Amino acid sequence: MNNSDGISTSALARRLELPVQQLFSALKDHNWIKKVDDGWALTGKGEFEGGRYQNSKRYGRYIVWPTSLLDHPLLKNLEKGRLVSAAAVGKPYGLSAQQINRVLVELGWLRPAKSGWMLTKIGKQLGGQLFENQQVGAEYALWPEEIVDQRPLKRLLDQLRAPESAVSEQDLFSQSAPPPTLDGRQMDSWPHWQIAQWLYLAGLRFACDAPLPVDETLTADFYLPDFGVYLEYWGSDSEAEILAQRMRRVEACKKLGAPVVDVHPDDLPHLDDYLSRRLRELAVEFY
């Protein structure tokens, strides 16, 4: 698209390095656009500022703006009050937007809601703002850029970092013992620590070393009692006897008809994606 064609609102947001919903919200608040059933429509003010419609076979009708708006005082002020998404906050830490939102819940800045997320009183005081995802109708939060400098957030994100050896093929069980998890549990290994941290932040009630309801004394690494689901970590360096016990646990779970989610060393670098997918397949509800 060349300059004579104008620039879409989404492209304008990218040029300004703003979250697209922040720009849409600002244009709506300043009466340049208005919400209609099938999207957005220009107001008289928006037309005065150079907005017009363009049609596309792929996207249908949408609004375009002259590139001269990049120097408009309204947009310049928006740059000064730029907001950041949860995805942007998590990027330096290798964490997804969903993981960051869970961290913000742990801090008491955010709460899960029926349709997305809601801000707490503290979250509002810190400058968080709610926006609606037009495609799915769910609300999400954006934050002032300086949120990343908040000490409680930095401290908690640092607590969630596992050493590189915990997500590699090295001898995981020869490393120093991990610190207590966020809910105060002491785990035997870094992989189990990572899994426990994930389950806690996802809002799932779980037990560690949970005994199976069978005659033989067998325990599972993790158990989700609200859903009857077990989780087992298969370390690449496990001894023969440990592997044999795990196999007996798997067989016991099969007889009980209880689903088991197996976690392997290769799953640790993308644990959030892996556990999210596997648990959703089992109808386990979490946030």
Residue pairs with C-beta under 8 A, 6 or more apart in sequence:
1 7
1 8
1 11
3 66
3 67
5 54
5 64
6 50
6 52
6 54
6 64
6 65
6 66
6 67
7 15
7 64
7 65
7 66
7 67
8 54
8 62
8 63
8 64
8 65
9 20
9 23
9 24
9 27
9 33
9 40
9 62
9 63
9 65
10 20
12 23
12 65
12 69
12 70
12 75
13 19
13 20
13 22
13 23
13 24
14 20
15 67
15 70
16 23
16 70
16 75
16 78
16 79
17 79
17 82
18 78
18 79
18 82
18 83
19 83
19 84
19 85
19 131
19 142
21 131
21 132
21 133
21 142
22 78
22 82
22 83
22 129
22 131
22 142
23 75
23 78
24 33
24 40
25 129
25 131
26 74
26 78
27 33
27 46
28 34
28 35
28 40
30 45
30 74
31 43
31 45
31 46
32 42
32 43
32 45
32 46
32 49
32 51
33 40
33 41
33 42
33 43
33 46
33 51
33 63
34 40
34 41
34 43
35 41
39 61
39 62
39 134
40 63
42 51
42 52
42 53
42 63
46 63
49 65
49 69
49 72
50 65
50 66
50 68
50 69
51 63
51 64
51 65
52 63
52 64
53 61
53 62
53 63
53 64
54 61
54 62
54 63
54 64
55 61
56 62
69 75
81 144
82 144
82 145
83 129
83 142
83 143
83 144
83 145
84 142
84 143
84 144
84 145
84 147
84 148
85 97
85 140
85 142
85 143
86 97
86 98
86 100
86 101
86 104
86 140
86 141
86 143
87 96
87 97
87 100
89 100
89 143
89 147
89 148
89 153
90 96
90 97
90 99
90 100
93 157
93 160
93 161
95 103
95 157
95 160
95 272
96 272
96 273
98 272
98 276
99 201
99 272
101 110
101 117
101 140
101 141
101 287
102 201
102 202
102 203
102 287
103 153
103 156
103 157
103 160
103 201
104 110
104 123
104 141
104 153
105 111
105 112
105 201
105 203
105 287
106 156
106 182
106 201
107 122
107 152
107 153
107 156
108 120
108 122
108 123
109 119
109 120
109 122
109 123
109 126
109 128
110 117
110 118
110 119
110 120
110 123
110 128
110 141
111 117
111 118
111 119
111 120
112 118
112 203
112 287
113 139
115 137
115 138
115 139
116 133
116 138
116 139
116 140
117 130
117 139
117 140
117 141
118 130
118 139
119 128
119 129
119 130
119 141
123 141
126 143
126 144
126 147
126 150
127 143
127 144
127 147
128 141
128 142
128 143
128 147
129 141
129 142
129 143
130 139
130 140
130 141
131 139
131 140
131 141
131 142
132 138
132 139
132 140
133 139
133 140
147 153
148 154
156 182
159 179
159 182
160 197
162 178
162 190
162 193
162 194
163 175
163 190
165 172
165 175
165 190
166 172
166 175
166 178
166 190
166 191
166 193
166 194
166 268
167 194
167 268
167 269
169 236
169 265
171 237
172 189
172 190
172 191
172 235
172 236
172 237
172 265
173 188
173 189
173 235
173 237
175 189
175 190
177 186
177 188
178 187
178 189
178 190
178 193
180 186
181 187
181 193
181 196
181 197
181 200
182 197
182 200
182 201
183 196
183 200
185 196
185 208
187 193
187 196
187 208
189 233
189 235
191 233
191 235
191 263
191 265
191 268
192 208
192 221
192 233
194 268
194 271
195 221
195 222
195 231
195 233
195 263
195 271
195 275
196 206
196 208
196 222
198 271
198 272
198 275
199 206
199 222
199 224
199 231
200 206
202 275
202 286
202 287
203 286
203 287
204 224
204 226
204 284
204 286
205 224
205 225
205 226
206 222
206 223
206 224
206 225
207 222
207 223
207 225
208 221
208 222
209 219
209 220
209 221
210 219
210 220
210 222
210 223
210 230
211 217
211 218
211 219
212 218
212 219
212 220
212 230
212 249
212 252
212 253
212 256
213 256
214 252
214 255
214 256
216 248
216 252
218 245
218 248
218 249
218 252
219 249
220 230
220 231
220 232
220 249
220 253
220 260
221 230
221 231
221 232
221 233
222 230
222 231
222 232
223 229
223 230
223 231
224 230
224 231
224 284
227 282
227 283
227 284
227 285
228 258
228 259
229 258
229 259
229 260
229 261
229 279
229 282
229 284
230 249
230 253
230 258
230 259
230 260
230 261
231 260
231 261
231 262
231 263
232 246
232 249
232 250
232 260
232 261
232 262
232 263
233 263
233 264
234 243
234 246
234 262
234 263
234 264
234 265
235 242
235 265
236 264
236 265
238 246
249 260
250 260
253 259
253 260
259 282
261 275
261 278
261 279
261 282
263 271
263 274
263 275
267 274
276 286
279 286
